Amino acid sequence: MPDVMAGRDAVVAAMTAQMRRALKYRAARSLVLHGLRGTGKTSILLEAREQAEGLGCLVSWIEAVPDRPFLQQLVAQLRKVLIGLDNIEKARTFVRAAGRALASLVRSVNIDFPGGSVGIEFEPEPGIADSGDLETDLPDLFEAVGVAARHAGTAVVLIVDELQFVGHGHLNALIVSMHRIAQRRLPVILIGAGLPNILRQLGESRSYSERLFMAETIGPLSREATDTVFRDTLALEDVEIGDGALEALWAETEGYPHFIQEWGNGCWAVAKASPIRRRDVERAAGRVREALDRGFFQMRLDRCTLQEMDYMRALATLGPGEHRPGAVAKAFGVGSSSQLNSTRQHLIEKGMIYAPSYGQLAFTVPRFDAFLMRHAD
């Protein structure tokens, strides 16, 4: 979580407004933040958690991962919500009804948990969340949780990071569940964040997703916000920064929050006195680029096969921006893009590339093409 957050007031206000509506049992829309890697989506989710807890909401946090079923994480988090609601006496009857629905769901869809159990203390209730069809049973559970939250006088905020890694079937069931919540005006909202392709995934899952979710694009910060982050963060330590340094840092970061953090850290490490000047930025350059290459870029490359690496290098040779699969195939050295369909799809599933528009490909990580070209050998 950054010490100073700038340029995100509008999205934070939108999230807080929906939480307040949910607490008043008025129609509230869930939100989906989408953008490239390094744009600060997770930091905004952390701010959402702070805001929700400050308003008295119960918060569940999930980071979706490719190698663990989302439903395992969701059930464990909903159990924690029910434990929190059970402390409120006027809601206890409804909490226990929701607990029985939770137990029914776990049994009906046969969820396997690491270690064998998530500690469900309730007996299943026949006829509720027990059909074995997740798109029927999960909405039953969400409805029961929402009813319990309403009787407890609070709201539940479900925060899901890396939303693109929620499997197709689980994403369908989650969308249907939130649709049920919206129809009944129950105090449960979802705030999710994912890569740019998440909007397409939501639309392909259910056509009404556009109405159900508010979509917020999270891009790089403006020049003004970038300068504010550097100035105000350093001011916390009684350090100033010169205009020349700010100009150089803008050229290096282009407003991407992760780059801002790395360059700020690098300049702090090399500067000998206040104010930080352009020469400090220049002295920090080698340190920062090595840190970015070793961490931000390389850690993502390490998750890929040799074939996938070669595909991305072919994409990188075409330069920044969007490119057609056919052009990538030509750079790769094959005659048809269909020969690389499987490789391309695996890279999309791993969150390395995405389709910004129909028939186009681009990297999800800013400046990843430049990194690959620097390390082409």
Secondary structure, DSSP 8 states (H G I E B T S, - for coil): --S---S-HHHHHHHHHHHHHHHTTS---EEEEE--TTSSHHHHHHHHHHHHHHHT-EEEEEE--TTS-HHHHHHHHHHHHHHHHHTSGGGHHHHHHHHHHHHHHHHHTT---GGG-----S---TTSS-SS-HHHHHHHHHHHHHHHHHHHT--EEEEEESGGGS-HHHHHHHHHHHHHHHHHT-SEEEEEEE-TTHHHHHHHH-TTHHHHEEEEE-----HHHHHHHHHHHHHTTT--B-HHHHHHHHHHHTT-HHHHHHHHHHHHHH--SSSB-HHHHHHHHHHHHHHIIIIIIHHHHTTS-HHHHHHHHHHHHT-SS-B-HHHHHHHHT-S-GGGGHHHHHHHHHTTSEE-SSTT-BEESSTTHHHHHHHT--
